[in-house]
Amino acid sequence: MRQTAGFGLFLALLASTATAQTPRITLGRAVELALDRNFAIKQAANNVQRDQAGVLSAYGNFAPTVSLTSSWSGGEQYVNGVALGSSDVRSLSMGLGARMTLFDGFANTSSFTSASATANASEYTLGRTRQTVSSQAQRLYYEVLRTRKLLEIAKLNIDYSSKQLDRVKETARLGSASLVNVYQQQSQVGSDEVRLVQAQNDYDLAQSNLAAYLALDMFQEYTIDDPSIPAEIDSVEMVRFRILSTDLRSFVDQAFDRRPDYQSAKESFRATQASVTAARSSYYPTISASASYGYNGRTITDAPASSTIIHQNVGGTVNHLIVPISARTGSSEFKNFKDNASLNWSLSLSLPLFSGFKTNESVERAQVAERNAEEGLRETERRIMVELKTAVLQLGAAVKSYEAAQRSYQFQEQNLKVNQEKYNVGSGTLLDLLFAQNGYTNSQVVRINAVYQYLNAKSQFELAVGTLPQ
């Protein structure tokens, strides 16, 4: 007996240890994981870095370009294999130069404005992406909780139906009930078993979808639970949302101020406006200034110190060539490197007269992009108003659905109690009890669905207004 008790205690401890090692994920943790691992957010963040590099490049257009040059060269001429001393020349030079554009038809300033607006648009796009991912993570998390509650109801129903079947069988054996009642109850148990299988599958699928979205280990078990999520909706909160939903205009203005995607559309439009100015800069002259400073050294071979006679026999004729032998007595180019310095500066103006209509094409393309961006901004405004109107309607419908589901649940609960008592005392039929049981089960399902319908509608409303955290 003691061994059996000890073995049972060991199994209990083992089960509790396994439960303790199972990672627990709350709603806040799920949102954090989604924001940290979602590929769309990472792509948007990469785009921000890319566009910020463009801002730095545009800012560099205001600064001069600086270059450092250096060269070393030499050469020697040979005649019939003999070096000519006077041809031996070696040179070394090094210089530092700078060039700066003073005026380019406002191309620099317009390019900087366009790059800054593009970078701002990318940052706003990143913010909206984070809000969308946060909303989707909440929806998937609520789906896990919803399907789990439905699974719990299915398990309770199958337990209740099985016990009721045992009771009907016993009463039929004693002659107090007919076999029809047994068959009816067996049919009910079969229906409840089908519902249990479906509920279990829905719950497993919801867990799998959440784990995939959060990039979790698919083979790891997780505890999805958050006590802060209410099982019922606060009536005060529902009244507050019902009042707020009547002032749609204030929510539209609030969405225009807070939604990152609208701000991104505005920045994109501003970038295209600057691009038009940059394209028109080719009609104006360009003024630039440059300066350079450098050193150079040079070695030239001195006059020949001696010569030699070379005899050539060309076609039977003997030619006598006198070739000097070089004497390298000149100073090295490295020694006289700093003896020769030079300073140069210049100011230049360039006025384009004809570019083969390239400038006209660039301006036209920039203007088309500007008009398209303006239309995109207007479309974003319309889309925000539609999304906000839809979110308000869904939230209002969710409130009404929950209130109706709550009333139905209370009625079906009392109806089941009454029919159970009537059946227990023999004044009610089994069919009435089965109807009451099914009605109560359906009211539980509708009530749970209404709760999470409201939570999802609330999340979509916050997404439409732009108040979800980034």
MOJOPE-V484827 format. One record per residue. N is the residue number from 1. RES is the residue in three letters. PHI is phi as a letter, one per 30 degrees, with the letter a starting at -180 (999 if undefined). NEAR is the number of other C-alpha atoms within 10 Angstrom. Layout:
BEGIN
n:N res:RES phi:PHI near:NEAR
n:N res:RES phi:PHI near:NEAR
END
This chain:
BEGIN
n:1 res:MET phi:999 near:6
n:2 res:ARG phi:d near:7
n:3 res:GLN phi:d near:8
n:4 res:THR phi:d near:9
n:5 res:ALA phi:d near:10
n:6 res:GLY phi:d near:11
n:7 res:PHE phi:d near:12
n:8 res:GLY phi:d near:12
n:9 res:LEU phi:d near:12
n:10 res:PHE phi:d near:12
n:11 res:LEU phi:d near:12
n:12 res:ALA phi:d near:12
n:13 res:LEU phi:d near:12
n:14 res:LEU phi:d near:12
n:15 res:ALA phi:d near:11
n:16 res:SER phi:d near:11
n:17 res:THR phi:d near:11
n:18 res:ALA phi:d near:10
n:19 res:THR phi:d near:14
n:20 res:ALA phi:d near:11
n:21 res:GLN phi:d near:11
n:22 res:THR phi:d near:13
n:23 res:PRO phi:d near:12
n:24 res:ARG phi:c near:15
n:25 res:ILE phi:b near:16
n:26 res:THR phi:d near:17
n:27 res:LEU phi:d near:19
n:28 res:GLY phi:d near:13
n:29 res:ARG phi:d near:13
n:30 res:ALA phi:d near:22
n:31 res:VAL phi:d near:22
n:32 res:GLU phi:d near:14
n:33 res:LEU phi:d near:18
n:34 res:ALA phi:d near:26
n:35 res:LEU phi:d near:22
n:36 res:ASP phi:d near:14
n:37 res:ARG phi:c near:14
n:38 res:ASN phi:d near:17
n:39 res:PHE phi:d near:13
n:40 res:ALA phi:d near:14
n:41 res:ILE phi:d near:22
n:42 res:LYS phi:d near:16
n:43 res:GLN phi:d near:12
n:44 res:ALA phi:d near:20
n:45 res:ALA phi:d near:17
n:46 res:ASN phi:d near:14
n:47 res:ASN phi:d near:17
n:48 res:VAL phi:d near:21
n:49 res:GLN phi:d near:14
n:50 res:ARG phi:d near:13
n:51 res:ASP phi:d near:20
n:52 res:GLN phi:d near:19
n:53 res:ALA phi:d near:14
n:54 res:GLY phi:d near:19
n:55 res:VAL phi:d near:20
n:56 res:LEU phi:d near:13
n:57 res:SER phi:d near:14
n:58 res:ALA phi:d near:21
n:59 res:TYR phi:d near:17
n:60 res:GLY phi:d near:13
n:61 res:ASN phi:d near:16
n:62 res:PHE phi:d near:15
n:63 res:ALA phi:c near:13
n:64 res:PRO phi:d near:16
n:65 res:THR phi:d near:13
n:66 res:VAL phi:c near:13
n:67 res:SER phi:b near:11
n:68 res:LEU phi:c near:12
n:69 res:THR phi:c near:10
n:70 res:SER phi:a near:12
n:71 res:SER phi:a near:10
n:72 res:TRP phi:b near:13
n:73 res:SER phi:b near:10
n:74 res:GLY phi:a near:13
n:75 res:GLY phi:a near:9
n:76 res:GLU phi:a near:13
n:77 res:GLN phi:c near:13
n:78 res:TYR phi:b near:11
n:79 res:VAL phi:b near:8
n:80 res:ASN phi:h near:7
n:81 res:GLY phi:i near:7
n:82 res:VAL phi:c near:13
n:83 res:ALA phi:d near:16
n:84 res:LEU phi:c near:18
n:85 res:GLY phi:d near:22
n:86 res:SER phi:d near:18
n:87 res:SER phi:c near:16
n:88 res:ASP phi:d near:19
n:89 res:VAL phi:b near:17
n:90 res:ARG phi:b near:18
n:91 res:SER phi:b near:18
n:92 res:LEU phi:b near:19
n:93 res:SER phi:b near:20
n:94 res:MET phi:a near:16
n:95 res:GLY phi:b near:17
n:96 res:LEU phi:b near:15
n:97 res:GLY phi:b near:18
n:98 res:ALA phi:b near:16
n:99 res:ARG phi:b near:18
n:100 res:MET phi:b near:17
n:101 res:THR phi:d near:18
n:102 res:LEU phi:d near:18
n:103 res:PHE phi:a near:17
n:104 res:ASP phi:b near:20
n:105 res:GLY phi:i near:19
n:106 res:PHE phi:i near:18
n:107 res:ALA phi:d near:23
n:108 res:ASN phi:d near:21
n:109 res:THR phi:d near:18
n:110 res:SER phi:d near:22
n:111 res:SER phi:d near:24
n:112 res:PHE phi:d near:24
n:113 res:THR phi:d near:22
n:114 res:SER phi:d near:27
n:115 res:ALA phi:d near:26
n:116 res:SER phi:d near:23
n:117 res:ALA phi:d near:23
n:118 res:THR phi:d near:25
n:119 res:ALA phi:d near:25
n:120 res:ASN phi:d near:21
n:121 res:ALA phi:d near:26
n:122 res:SER phi:d near:27
n:123 res:GLU phi:d near:23
n:124 res:TYR phi:d near:22
n:125 res:THR phi:d near:24
n:126 res:LEU phi:d near:25
n:127 res:GLY phi:d near:21
n:128 res:ARG phi:d near:25
n:129 res:THR phi:d near:23
n:130 res:ARG phi:d near:24
n:131 res:GLN phi:d near:25
n:132 res:THR phi:d near:21
n:133 res:VAL phi:d near:19
n:134 res:SER phi:d near:24
n:135 res:SER phi:d near:21
n:136 res:GLN phi:d near:19
n:137 res:ALA phi:d near:24
n:138 res:GLN phi:d near:21
n:139 res:ARG phi:d near:19
n:140 res:LEU phi:d near:22
n:141 res:TYR phi:d near:24
n:142 res:TYR phi:d near:22
n:143 res:GLU phi:d near:23
n:144 res:VAL phi:d near:21
n:145 res:LEU phi:d near:20
n:146 res:ARG phi:d near:21
n:147 res:THR phi:d near:23
n:148 res:ARG phi:d near:20
n:149 res:LYS phi:d near:19
n:150 res:LEU phi:d near:24
n:151 res:LEU phi:d near:21
n:152 res:GLU phi:d near:13
n:153 res:ILE phi:d near:19
n:154 res:ALA phi:d near:23
n:155 res:LYS phi:d near:19
n:156 res:LEU phi:d near:15
n:157 res:ASN phi:d near:21
n:158 res:ILE phi:d near:20
n:159 res:ASP phi:d near:15
n:160 res:TYR phi:d near:14
n:161 res:SER phi:d near:23
n:162 res:SER phi:d near:19
n:163 res:LYS phi:d near:13
n:164 res:GLN phi:d near:18
n:165 res:LEU phi:d near:21
n:166 res:ASP phi:d near:14
n:167 res:ARG phi:d near:14
n:168 res:VAL phi:d near:23
n:169 res:LYS phi:d near:21
n:170 res:GLU phi:d near:14
n:171 res:THR phi:d near:16
n:172 res:ALA phi:d near:16
n:173 res:ARG phi:d near:12
n:174 res:LEU phi:d near:10
n:175 res:GLY phi:i near:10
n:176 res:SER phi:d near:11
n:177 res:ALA phi:b near:15
n:178 res:SER phi:c near:14
n:179 res:LEU phi:d near:14
n:180 res:VAL phi:d near:11
n:181 res:ASN phi:d near:18
n:182 res:VAL phi:d near:21
n:183 res:TYR phi:d near:14
n:184 res:GLN phi:d near:16
n:185 res:GLN phi:d near:23
n:186 res:GLN phi:d near:19
n:187 res:SER phi:d near:14
n:188 res:GLN phi:d near:20
n:189 res:VAL phi:d near:21
n:190 res:GLY phi:d near:15
n:191 res:SER phi:d near:13
n:192 res:ASP phi:d near:22
n:193 res:GLU phi:d near:19
n:194 res:VAL phi:d near:13
n:195 res:ARG phi:d near:19
n:196 res:LEU phi:d near:21
n:197 res:VAL phi:d near:14
n:198 res:GLN phi:d near:15
n:199 res:ALA phi:d near:21
n:200 res:GLN phi:d near:19
n:201 res:ASN phi:d near:14
n:202 res:ASP phi:d near:19
n:203 res:TYR phi:d near:21
n:204 res:ASP phi:d near:14
n:205 res:LEU phi:d near:15
n:206 res:ALA phi:d near:21
n:207 res:GLN phi:d near:24
n:208 res:SER phi:d near:18
n:209 res:ASN phi:d near:18
n:210 res:LEU phi:d near:23
n:211 res:ALA phi:d near:21
n:212 res:ALA phi:d near:13
n:213 res:TYR phi:d near:19
n:214 res:LEU phi:d near:21
n:215 res:ALA phi:h near:15
n:216 res:LEU phi:c near:16
n:217 res:ASP phi:d near:11
n:218 res:MET phi:d near:12
n:219 res:PHE phi:c near:8
n:220 res:GLN phi:c near:9
n:221 res:GLU phi:d near:15
n:222 res:TYR phi:b near:17
n:223 res:THR phi:c near:14
n:224 res:ILE phi:c near:19
n:225 res:ASP phi:a near:14
n:226 res:ASP phi:a near:15
n:227 res:PRO phi:d near:8
n:228 res:SER phi:d near:8
n:229 res:ILE phi:d near:13
n:230 res:PRO phi:d near:11
n:231 res:ALA phi:d near:12
n:232 res:GLU phi:b near:13
n:233 res:ILE phi:c near:18
n:234 res:ASP phi:d near:9
n:235 res:SER phi:d near:10
n:236 res:VAL phi:d near:9
n:237 res:GLU phi:d near:11
n:238 res:MET phi:d near:19
n:239 res:VAL phi:d near:12
n:240 res:ARG phi:d near:10
n:241 res:PHE phi:d near:15
n:242 res:ARG phi:d near:16
n:243 res:ILE phi:d near:11
n:244 res:LEU phi:d near:13
n:245 res:SER phi:d near:18
n:246 res:THR phi:d near:12
n:247 res:ASP phi:c near:11
n:248 res:LEU phi:d near:14
n:249 res:ARG phi:d near:13
n:250 res:SER phi:d near:11
n:251 res:PHE phi:d near:21
n:252 res:VAL phi:d near:20
n:253 res:ASP phi:d near:12
n:254 res:GLN phi:d near:14
n:255 res:ALA phi:d near:23
n:256 res:PHE phi:d near:18
n:257 res:ASP phi:d near:13
n:258 res:ARG phi:c near:16
n:259 res:ARG phi:d near:22
n:260 res:PRO phi:d near:23
n:261 res:ASP phi:d near:25
n:262 res:TYR phi:d near:26
n:263 res:GLN phi:d near:21
n:264 res:SER phi:d near:25
n:265 res:ALA phi:d near:25
n:266 res:LYS phi:d near:20
n:267 res:GLU phi:d near:23
n:268 res:SER phi:d near:26
n:269 res:PHE phi:d near:25
n:270 res:ARG phi:d near:20
n:271 res:ALA phi:d near:26
n:272 res:THR phi:d near:26
n:273 res:GLN phi:d near:21
n:274 res:ALA phi:d near:22
n:275 res:SER phi:d near:26
n:276 res:VAL phi:d near:23
n:277 res:THR phi:d near:21
n:278 res:ALA phi:d near:24
n:279 res:ALA phi:d near:23
n:280 res:ARG phi:d near:18
n:281 res:SER phi:d near:20
n:282 res:SER phi:d near:22
n:283 res:TYR phi:d near:16
n:284 res:TYR phi:c near:16
n:285 res:PRO phi:d near:14
n:286 res:THR phi:c near:19
n:287 res:ILE phi:c near:16
n:288 res:SER phi:b near:16
n:289 res:ALA phi:b near:16
n:290 res:SER phi:b near:17
n:291 res:ALA phi:a near:15
n:292 res:SER phi:b near:17
n:293 res:TYR phi:b near:15
n:294 res:GLY phi:a near:18
n:295 res:TYR phi:b near:18
n:296 res:ASN phi:a near:21
n:297 res:GLY phi:b near:21
n:298 res:ARG phi:b near:22
n:299 res:THR phi:b near:21
n:300 res:ILE phi:b near:19
n:301 res:THR phi:d near:20
n:302 res:ASP phi:d near:16
n:303 res:ALA phi:d near:15
n:304 res:PRO phi:d near:16
n:305 res:ALA phi:d near:12
n:306 res:SER phi:a near:11
n:307 res:SER phi:b near:12
n:308 res:THR phi:b near:12
n:309 res:ILE phi:c near:11
n:310 res:ILE phi:c near:11
n:311 res:HIS phi:c near:11
n:312 res:GLN phi:b near:12
n:313 res:ASN phi:c near:9
n:314 res:VAL phi:c near:8
n:315 res:GLY phi:i near:6
n:316 res:GLY phi:i near:7
n:317 res:THR phi:c near:8
n:318 res:VAL phi:c near:10
n:319 res:ASN phi:c near:12
n:320 res:HIS phi:c near:12
n:321 res:LEU phi:c near:12
n:322 res:ILE phi:c near:12
n:323 res:VAL phi:c near:18
n:324 res:PRO phi:d near:18
n:325 res:ILE phi:c near:17
n:326 res:SER phi:d near:20
n:327 res:ALA phi:b near:16
n:328 res:ARG phi:d near:17
n:329 res:THR phi:c near:13
n:330 res:GLY phi:d near:13
n:331 res:SER phi:d near:14
n:332 res:SER phi:d near:17
n:333 res:GLU phi:d near:20
n:334 res:PHE phi:d near:15
n:335 res:LYS phi:d near:11
n:336 res:ASN phi:c near:15
n:337 res:PHE phi:d near:18
n:338 res:LYS phi:d near:13
n:339 res:ASP phi:d near:11
n:340 res:ASN phi:c near:12
n:341 res:ALA phi:c near:14
n:342 res:SER phi:b near:10
n:343 res:LEU phi:b near:12
n:344 res:ASN phi:b near:10
n:345 res:TRP phi:b near:12
n:346 res:SER phi:a near:10
n:347 res:LEU phi:b near:13
n:348 res:SER phi:b near:11
n:349 res:LEU phi:b near:12
n:350 res:SER phi:b near:11
n:351 res:LEU phi:b near:12
n:352 res:PRO phi:d near:11
n:353 res:LEU phi:c near:10
n:354 res:PHE phi:a near:9
n:355 res:SER phi:b near:10
n:356 res:GLY phi:i near:8
n:357 res:PHE phi:i near:8
n:358 res:LYS phi:d near:11
n:359 res:THR phi:d near:17
n:360 res:ASN phi:d near:15
n:361 res:GLU phi:d near:12
n:362 res:SER phi:d near:17
n:363 res:VAL phi:d near:19
n:364 res:GLU phi:d near:15
n:365 res:ARG phi:d near:14
n:366 res:ALA phi:d near:21
n:367 res:GLN phi:d near:18
n:368 res:VAL phi:d near:14
n:369 res:ALA phi:d near:19
n:370 res:GLU phi:d near:21
n:371 res:ARG phi:d near:14
n:372 res:ASN phi:d near:14
n:373 res:ALA phi:d near:21
n:374 res:GLU phi:d near:19
n:375 res:GLU phi:d near:14
n:376 res:GLY phi:d near:17
n:377 res:LEU phi:d near:21
n:378 res:ARG phi:d near:15
n:379 res:GLU phi:d near:14
n:380 res:THR phi:d near:19
n:381 res:GLU phi:d near:18
n:382 res:ARG phi:d near:12
n:383 res:ARG phi:d near:14
n:384 res:ILE phi:d near:21
n:385 res:MET phi:d near:21
n:386 res:VAL phi:d near:14
n:387 res:GLU phi:d near:18
n:388 res:LEU phi:d near:24
n:389 res:LYS phi:d near:19
n:390 res:THR phi:d near:16
n:391 res:ALA phi:d near:22
n:392 res:VAL phi:d near:25
n:393 res:LEU phi:d near:15
n:394 res:GLN phi:d near:19
n:395 res:LEU phi:d near:25
n:396 res:GLY phi:d near:20
n:397 res:ALA phi:d near:16
n:398 res:ALA phi:d near:23
n:399 res:VAL phi:d near:26
n:400 res:LYS phi:d near:16
n:401 res:SER phi:d near:18
n:402 res:TYR phi:d near:23
n:403 res:GLU phi:d near:18
n:404 res:ALA phi:d near:14
n:405 res:ALA phi:d near:22
n:406 res:GLN phi:d near:20
n:407 res:ARG phi:d near:12
n:408 res:SER phi:d near:18
n:409 res:TYR phi:d near:21
n:410 res:GLN phi:d near:13
n:411 res:PHE phi:d near:14
n:412 res:GLN phi:d near:20
n:413 res:GLU phi:d near:17
n:414 res:GLN phi:d near:13
n:415 res:ASN phi:d near:17
n:416 res:LEU phi:d near:21
n:417 res:LYS phi:d near:15
n:418 res:VAL phi:d near:15
n:419 res:ASN phi:d near:22
n:420 res:GLN phi:d near:21
n:421 res:GLU phi:d near:13
n:422 res:LYS phi:d near:16
n:423 res:TYR phi:d near:16
n:424 res:ASN phi:d near:12
n:425 res:VAL phi:c near:9
n:426 res:GLY phi:i near:11
n:427 res:SER phi:c near:10
n:428 res:GLY phi:b near:15
n:429 res:THR phi:c near:14
n:430 res:LEU phi:d near:22
n:431 res:LEU phi:d near:14
n:432 res:ASP phi:d near:14
n:433 res:LEU phi:d near:20
n:434 res:LEU phi:d near:18
n:435 res:PHE phi:d near:14
n:436 res:ALA phi:d near:21
n:437 res:GLN phi:d near:23
n:438 res:ASN phi:d near:16
n:439 res:GLY phi:d near:19
n:440 res:TYR phi:d near:22
n:441 res:THR phi:d near:21
n:442 res:ASN phi:d near:17
n:443 res:SER phi:d near:21
n:444 res:GLN phi:d near:22
n:445 res:VAL phi:d near:19
n:446 res:VAL phi:d near:19
n:447 res:ARG phi:d near:23
n:448 res:ILE phi:d near:21
n:449 res:ASN phi:d near:21
n:450 res:ALA phi:d near:25
n:451 res:VAL phi:d near:24
n:452 res:TYR phi:d near:22
n:453 res:GLN phi:d near:23
n:454 res:TYR phi:d near:22
n:455 res:LEU phi:d near:21
n:456 res:ASN phi:d near:22
n:457 res:ALA phi:d near:23
n:458 res:LYS phi:d near:20
n:459 res:SER phi:d near:21
n:460 res:GLN phi:d near:25
n:461 res:PHE phi:d near:23
n:462 res:GLU phi:d near:18
n:463 res:LEU phi:d near:22
n:464 res:ALA phi:d near:27
n:465 res:VAL phi:d near:23
n:466 res:GLY phi:j near:26
n:467 res:THR phi:c near:15
n:468 res:LEU phi:d near:19
n:469 res:PRO phi:d near:14
n:470 res:GLN phi:c near:15
END
